[in-house]
Amino acid sequence: MDPEEKAATMYNATFVRPAKFYLSGFSNIPHVKYYYVFLCFVYIMTVLGNGLLLSVIYMVKTLHTPKYMIVFNLALTDLCGSTALIPKLLDTFLFDRRYIVYEACLSYMFFVLYFGSMQSWTLVTMAYDRFVAICFPLRYHSIVTKPAVAAMLLFAWFFLSSLFALTVGFIDRLSFCGSVVIKSFFCDHAPVFSLACNDTSFNNILAWIAFIIVLCFPLILIAFTYVCISIALSRIASAEERLKALKTCTSHLILVAIFFIPIVSTNIAAVSSYIHPNARIINSSLTHTIPALLNPIVYSLKTEEVLNSIRKVCKQNRLRNINLLQKGELYHCCVDTLGVLFNVFC
């Protein structure tokens, strides 16, 4: 039975909605389940890496600074974004449960796009932090404060949630009277609204607005901050001081490259030429999953402050375990002594 026939249709006064959509995923690729096993491994390492980074920032009080508030937010969005996407993806394709309820599909779409956009704007906030630190070093602690960073991040959370609630909400105003096969690995926005049989021009406009807000505008802002940083560094007389200041930006630049280069190149290629659906799915799935895996690694290995904090936490845990062990041995010794005394007196 075809997916279109199997997914029954719900009717109301105005719109035609399918009871379920069908996620097609890859087509005609042998041993494709190994790719999903790889994504499962990526997810496990993402949870461990981001969980470690979140725990270290939370436990070490010296990291309770505006800069690490931003890093904490990035790790949180990475963790949430991967959790929104990968478990459902594995359930869909590893266990061949490709039908997804209409309402669940819209929720799936919202959370994957929402957390992906939060990664983008968190990188912008990081760029702002580096811009102020290098261009206005004497005023850094008065400009980049905890309330200021919290306000920026909260604005991004609320603004982007409103944007994608609107974007996904207008999917609900479309009629799906034809195919219900989504040619993607999740309920992506464009593959879903392109299935509608009524006017989708406004959905297309919203897709372009989201593309500009989530990708183009952040890239422009990040590029602008680094132009200003380059000008500020060129005015520093000492080459050693320039290199030292530039090193504070390397982790952020790596994160920007990891996140933006794959997704921008994929979108440009999709608009300018034809991309095979399988190639697009591989590019898109890796773009949604690999940055979340690499971000904590970059910030753990490239930042001396985080490495020292991890060592500090490990040392504290080791000392705590030793103390607990010693207390346990003392407890057993006391119990044995009490036992001997009990036998003597009784």
C-alpha positions in Angstrom: 0.0 0.0 0.0 1.3 3.5 -0.9 2.1 5.9 1.9 -0.6 8.3 0.4 -3.2 5.6 0.7 -2.1 4.4 4.2 -2.2 7.9 5.7 -5.9 8.7 6.1 -7.0 12.3 5.7 -8.7 14.6 8.1 -11.2 17.2 6.8 -12.6 20.3 8.3 -14.5 23.3 6.9 -11.5 24.9 5.2 -8.4 22.7 5.2 -7.5 19.2 4.3 -4.9 17.7 6.6 -3.3 14.2 6.6 -3.6 12.1 9.7 0.1 11.2 9.2 3.1 12.1 7.1 5.6 9.6 5.7 9.3 10.4 6.1 11.1 8.9 3.1 14.7 9.4 4.2 17.4 7.9 1.9 16.5 6.1 -1.3 18.3 3.0 -2.7 21.4 3.1 -0.4 22.6 -0.3 0.7 23.6 -0.8 4.4 22.2 2.7 5.3 21.5 1.5 8.8 25.2 1.8 9.6 24.8 5.6 9.0 22.1 5.7 11.6 24.2 3.7 14.0 26.9 6.4 13.4 24.4 9.1 14.3 23.5 7.2 17.5 27.2 7.2 18.4 27.4 11.0 17.6 24.4 11.5 19.9 25.9 9.6 22.8 29.2 11.6 22.5 27.2 14.8 22.2 25.3 14.2 25.4 28.5 13.2 27.3 30.5 16.2 25.9 27.9 18.8 26.5 26.8 17.3 29.8 30.4 17.5 31.0 30.8 21.1 29.9 27.5 22.1 31.5 28.5 20.3 34.7 31.9 21.9 34.9 30.6 25.5 34.3 27.9 24.9 36.9 30.2 23.5 39.6 33.2 25.7 39.2 32.4 29.2 40.5 35.3 30.9 38.7 33.5 30.1 35.5 30.3 31.9 36.6 31.2 34.8 34.3 29.3 36.5 31.3 31.6 34.7 28.8 30.8 31.2 30.2 27.1 32.1 30.5 27.2 32.2 26.7 29.2 28.9 26.5 26.7 27.3 28.9 23.9 28.5 26.6 25.6 27.0 23.5 26.1 23.7 25.2 22.5 23.7 26.4 21.1 24.4 22.9 23.5 21.8 21.4 22.2 19.2 23.8 18.5 20.2 23.3 18.9 20.4 19.5 20.5 16.9 19.2 17.9 15.4 21.6 15.1 17.0 19.6 16.4 15.4 16.3 18.4 12.3 16.7 16.4 10.0 19.0 13.3 10.5 16.8 15.4 10.0 13.6 16.7 6.7 15.0 13.3 5.6 15.9 12.0 6.5 12.4 14.6 4.8 10.3 16.4 2.2 12.5 13.0 0.7 13.6 11.2 1.6 10.3 8.5 3.7 11.9 8.3 6.3 9.1 4.8 7.5 9.7 4.5 10.5 11.9 1.3 12.0 13.2 0.5 15.5 11.7 0.6 17.4 15.0 3.8 15.5 16.1 5.4 16.5 12.7 4.8 20.2 13.3 6.2 19.9 16.9 9.2 18.1 15.5 9.8 20.8 12.9 9.5 23.6 15.5 12.0 22.2 18.0 14.7 21.2 15.5 14.6 24.6 13.7 14.3 26.5 17.0 17.3 25.0 18.7 19.4 25.2 15.5 18.6 28.9 15.2 19.6 29.4 18.9 23.0 27.9 18.1 23.4 30.6 15.4 22.5 33.5 17.6 24.6 32.2 20.6 27.6 32.4 18.2 26.7 36.0 17.5 26.6 36.7 21.3 30.1 35.1 21.6 31.3 37.4 18.8 30.0 40.4 20.7 31.9 39.2 23.8 35.2 38.9 21.8 34.5 42.3 20.1 34.2 44.2 23.4 37.1 42.3 25.0 39.5 43.3 22.3 38.2 46.6 21.1 37.2 48.0 24.5 39.3 46.1 27.0 39.2 48.7 29.7 35.4 48.9 29.6 34.8 45.1 29.1 33.6 44.4 32.7 31.3 47.4 32.7 29.8 46.5 29.2 29.7 42.7 29.2 27.9 42.1 32.5 25.8 39.1 33.6 22.5 41.1 33.3 23.4 42.3 29.8 24.3 38.8 28.6 21.3 37.3 30.2 19.1 39.9 28.5 20.6 39.2 25.1 20.2 35.5 25.4 16.7 35.7 26.7 15.7 38.0 23.9 17.1 35.5 21.4 15.1 32.6 23.1 11.8 34.5 23.0 12.2 36.2 19.6 13.2 33.0 17.8 10.4 31.0 19.6 7.9 33.6 18.3 9.4 33.5 14.8 9.3 29.7 14.5 5.9 29.4 16.2 4.6 31.8 13.4 6.5 29.8 10.7 5.2 26.4 11.8 1.7 27.8 12.6 1.2 28.8 9.0 1.8 25.2 7.9 -1.5 24.5 9.7 -3.3 26.8 7.2 -2.3 24.6 4.3 -4.3 21.8 2.6 -2.5 18.6 1.8 -4.7 16.9 -0.7 -2.0 15.1 -2.6 1.2 13.3 -1.5 2.1 12.9 2.2 5.7 11.7 1.5 8.2 14.2 3.0 11.5 13.8 1.1 13.7 14.4 4.1 15.0 12.8 7.2 12.8 14.9 9.5 9.8 17.2 9.2 11.8 20.0 7.5 9.9 23.2 6.7 10.3 23.5 2.9 9.7 19.7 2.1 6.5 19.9 4.2 4.9 23.1 2.8 5.9 22.1 -0.8 3.4 19.2 -0.5 0.5 21.5 0.0 -2.0 21.9 -2.9 -3.1 25.5 -2.1 -1.1 28.8 -2.2 2.2 28.5 -0.3 3.6 31.9 -1.2 3.4 33.3 2.4 5.1 30.1 3.7 7.9 30.7 1.2 8.3 34.3 2.3 8.5 33.1 6.0 11.2 30.5 5.0 13.3 33.3 3.4 12.8 35.6 6.4 13.9 32.7 8.7 16.9 32.0 6.4 17.9 35.7 6.6 17.4 36.0 10.4 19.0 32.7 11.3 21.9 32.5 8.8 22.6 35.7 6.8 22.2 38.3 9.5 24.3 36.4 12.1 27.0 35.9 9.6 27.0 39.6 8.7 27.2 40.6 12.4 30.0 38.1 13.1 32.0 39.3 10.0 31.5 42.9 11.1 32.8 42.2 14.6 35.9 40.5 13.2 36.6 43.4 10.9 36.5 45.7 13.9 38.7 43.2 15.8 41.2 43.1 13.0 41.4 46.9 12.9 41.9 47.0 16.7 44.6 44.3 16.5 46.5 46.2 13.7 46.9 49.1 16.1 48.7 47.0 18.7 52.4 47.6 18.3 53.6 44.3 19.8 53.3 41.2 17.6 53.2 39.0 20.7 50.3 41.0 22.1 48.4 40.7 18.8 48.9 36.9 18.8 47.8 36.6 22.4 44.6 38.6 21.7 43.9 36.6 18.5 44.3 33.3 20.4 41.3 34.3 22.5 39.2 34.2 19.3 40.4 30.9 17.8 37.8 28.7 19.6 35.0 31.0 18.5 36.2 31.1 14.9 36.4 27.3 14.8 32.8 27.1 16.1 31.6 29.6 13.5 33.3 27.6 10.7 31.9 24.3 11.9 28.4 25.6 12.1 28.0 28.0 9.2 30.2 26.7 6.4 28.3 23.4 5.8 24.8 24.8 6.2 25.4 27.9 4.0 27.2 25.9 1.3 24.3 23.4 1.3 21.7 26.1 1.0 23.6 27.9 -1.8 24.0 24.7 -3.7 20.3 23.8 -3.3 19.3 27.2 -4.7 21.9 27.5 -7.5 21.9 23.9 -8.8 20.4 20.5 -8.4 21.4 18.3 -5.4 20.5 14.7 -5.2 18.1 14.1 -2.3 20.5 11.6 -0.7 23.3 14.1 -0.8 21.1 16.8 0.6 20.0 14.5 3.5 23.5 13.6 4.4 24.7 17.2 4.3 21.7 18.4 6.3 21.8 15.6 8.9 25.6 16.2 9.5 25.1 19.9 9.7 22.4 19.4 12.4 24.5 16.9 14.4 28.3 17.3 14.0 28.6 21.0 15.4 26.8 19.9 18.6 29.4 17.1 19.0 32.4 19.3 18.2 31.5 22.4 20.1 32.3 21.1 23.7 35.5 19.4 22.4 36.7 22.7 20.9 35.9 24.6 24.1 37.4 21.9 26.3 40.7 21.4 24.4 41.2 24.9 23.1 40.4 26.8 26.3 43.0 26.6 29.1 40.5 27.9 31.7 38.1 25.1 31.0 40.8 22.4 31.0 42.1 23.7 34.4 38.5 23.7 35.7 38.0 20.0 34.5 41.3 19.1 36.3 40.1 20.9 39.4 36.7 19.1 39.4 38.4 15.7 38.8 40.9 16.3 41.7 38.0 17.3 44.0 36.1 14.2 43.1 39.2 12.0 43.7 39.8 13.5 47.1 36.1 13.1 48.0 36.3 9.5 47.0 39.4 8.9 49.1 37.8 10.5 52.1 34.6 8.4 51.6 36.8 5.3 51.3 38.7 6.2 54.5 35.5 6.8 56.3 34.1 3.5 55.1 37.3 1.7 56.4 37.0 3.5 59.7 33.3 2.5 59.9 34.2 -1.2 59.3 37.0 -1.0 61.9 34.6 0.4 64.5 32.0 -2.3 63.7 34.7 -5.0 64.1 35.8 -3.5 67.4 32.3 -3.3 68.7 31.7 -6.9 67.6 34.8 -8.1 69.6 33.7 -6.1 72.7 30.2 -7.5 72.4 31.6 -11.1 72.3 33.8 -10.4 75.3 31.1 -8.9 77.5 28.4 -11.3 76.4 
